[in-house]
Amino acid sequence: MKTKENTADIWNEFSGQIRGYLLGKVKQENDAEDLLQEIFIKIHSSLGQLQDEKKLAPWIYQIVRNSLTDYYRKNRIPEQELDENGEYLKDLHEENEIKGLVKCLNVFISRLPEKYKEPLVLSDIKGHKQKDIARQMNLSYSGLKSRVQRGREMIKEMFMNCCCYQHNADGKLISDNFDHESCEICNSPAN
């Protein structure tokens, strides 16, 4: 396994998702960027220890969670916000739920019409600034924002029609069914 090449592939596939997740967890953008770099250093240096490549995503998310825990401890987040393992309680997902969500999301994104898919991926997955994307795609800023929003709405609709997910009383997406293999929505071919 060529660690350098694999790290680059992992960066291309996961860095945008991790960056977005970190930005939601830490107050400063610079801290999120520093954490992202630390996480990829850990991934690069430990990649040879990963035995099963099918467990790559859960392995990466464990590194992300551990790095966030270290960040919270270092910055003295009050202990009542940490559980007995030192993990931050707010918004942590079970591995199965993350894997299922990522799988569904990738399928749903692949189904979007190209005019919505490209702006959404560049903005929400890769973390590029929408003004830069608008310039790159030769669109008005408001036009690009509309396309990203429409893409999000289309994905939301796909999640609402998926048998693996439902909405709780607060309107948040929850999953009671981890059997994504049997879901016609998640597993039907992209249009």
C-alpha positions in Angstrom: 0.0 0.0 0.0 1.5 3.3 -1.1 0.8 5.6 1.9 1.6 8.9 0.1 -0.8 8.1 -2.8 -3.5 6.8 -0.5 -3.3 9.8 1.7 -3.8 12.0 -1.3 -6.8 10.0 -2.4 -8.2 10.1 1.2 -7.7 13.9 1.2 -9.6 14.3 -2.0 -12.5 12.2 -0.8 -12.8 13.2 2.8 -11.2 16.6 3.5 -14.2 18.7 2.5 -16.6 16.6 4.7 -14.2 16.7 7.7 -13.6 20.5 7.2 -17.3 21.1 7.3 -17.8 18.9 10.3 -14.9 20.6 12.2 -16.3 24.1 11.3 -19.5 23.1 13.1 -17.6 21.9 16.2 -15.0 24.6 16.8 -15.4 28.4 17.1 -12.5 29.5 15.1 -11.9 28.7 11.4 -8.1 28.7 12.0 -8.6 26.0 14.7 -10.7 23.9 12.3 -7.9 24.2 9.6 -5.2 23.3 12.2 -7.3 20.3 13.3 -7.8 19.2 9.7 -4.0 19.2 9.1 -3.4 17.3 12.4 -6.0 14.7 11.5 -4.4 14.1 8.0 -1.0 13.8 9.6 -2.4 11.1 11.9 -4.1 9.4 8.9 -0.9 9.5 6.9 1.3 8.2 9.7 -1.2 5.4 10.7 -2.5 4.4 7.3 -0.3 1.3 7.2 -2.0 0.0 10.4 -5.4 -0.1 8.7 -6.1 -3.8 8.0 -9.5 -3.6 6.3 -9.9 -0.9 3.7 -13.7 -1.3 3.9 -13.4 0.2 7.4 -11.6 3.3 6.2 -14.5 5.8 6.8 -15.2 4.6 10.4 -11.4 4.6 11.1 -11.1 8.2 9.8 -14.1 9.4 11.8 -12.6 7.8 14.9 -9.5 9.8 14.3 -11.6 12.9 13.9 -13.5 12.2 17.2 -10.3 11.6 19.1 -8.7 14.8 17.7 -11.8 16.8 18.7 -11.6 15.3 22.2 -8.0 16.3 22.5 -8.9 19.8 21.2 -11.7 20.1 23.8 -9.4 19.0 26.6 -6.6 21.3 25.5 -9.0 24.2 25.4 -10.6 23.3 28.7 -14.1 22.6 27.6 -16.1 21.9 30.8 -16.0 18.3 31.8 -19.8 17.9 32.0 -19.8 18.2 28.3 -17.6 15.1 27.9 -18.7 11.5 28.5 -16.8 8.9 30.5 -14.6 8.1 27.5 -13.7 11.8 27.0 -15.8 12.1 23.8 -17.8 15.2 23.2 -21.5 14.2 23.5 -23.1 16.7 21.1 -24.0 15.4 17.7 -21.7 12.3 17.7 -23.0 9.6 15.5 -22.7 5.8 15.7 -20.4 4.3 13.1 -23.3 2.5 11.3 -25.3 5.6 11.1 -22.4 7.6 9.6 -21.6 4.9 7.1 -25.3 4.7 6.0 -25.6 8.4 5.8 -22.5 8.8 3.7 -23.6 6.0 1.4 -27.0 7.5 0.9 -25.7 11.0 0.5 -23.2 9.9 -2.2 -26.0 8.1 -4.1 -28.3 11.1 -3.7 -25.6 13.6 -4.9 -24.9 11.4 -7.9 -28.6 11.6 -8.9 -28.6 15.4 -8.9 -28.7 17.1 -12.3 -25.2 18.4 -13.1 -26.2 22.1 -12.9 -27.0 21.5 -9.2 -24.5 18.8 -8.4 -21.3 20.6 -9.3 -22.0 23.8 -7.3 -23.3 21.8 -4.3 -20.2 19.5 -4.2 -17.8 22.4 -4.6 -19.6 24.4 -1.8 -20.8 21.8 0.7 -18.4 18.9 0.2 -15.1 20.5 -0.9 -15.7 23.6 1.2 -15.0 26.2 -1.5 -16.4 29.7 -1.1 -19.6 30.3 -3.1 -18.3 33.6 -4.5 -15.3 31.8 -5.9 -17.4 29.0 -7.3 -19.7 31.6 -9.0 -16.7 33.2 -10.7 -15.3 29.8 -11.7 -18.6 28.7 -13.2 -19.3 32.1 -14.8 -22.6 32.5 -12.8 -24.0 35.3 -10.7 -23.5 34.9 -7.0 -27.2 34.8 -6.4 -27.6 32.2 -9.3 -25.0 30.0 -7.7 -26.6 30.3 -4.3 -30.0 29.3 -5.8 -28.4 26.2 -7.4 -26.8 25.1 -4.2 -30.0 25.6 -2.3 -32.0 23.8 -4.9 -29.5 20.9 -4.8 -29.9 20.8 -1.0 -33.6 20.7 -1.3 -33.5 17.9 -3.8 -31.2 15.8 -1.4 -33.5 16.6 1.5 -36.5 15.3 -0.5 -34.6 12.1 -1.3 -33.8 11.6 2.4 -37.5 12.2 3.3 -38.5 9.5 0.8 -35.8 7.1 2.0 -37.2 4.3 4.3 -34.0 4.4 6.5 -34.7 7.9 7.8 -37.5 9.8 9.5 -37.8 13.2 11.2 -38.1 13.6 15.0 -40.3 16.2 16.8 -37.6 18.8 16.2 -37.5 18.2 12.5 -34.1 16.6 12.6 -33.2 13.6 10.5 -32.9 10.4 12.5 -32.3 6.8 11.5 -33.9 3.7 13.1 -33.1 1.4 10.3 -29.4 0.7 9.4 -30.3 -1.9 6.7 -29.4 0.4 3.8 -28.8 -2.6 1.6 -32.6 -3.3 1.4 -33.6 0.3 0.8 -34.8 0.9 -2.8 -34.1 4.6 -2.6 -30.4 4.2 -1.4 -29.6 1.3 -3.7 -31.4 2.1 -6.9 -29.1 3.2 -9.7 -28.5 6.9 -10.3 -30.5 8.6 -13.0 
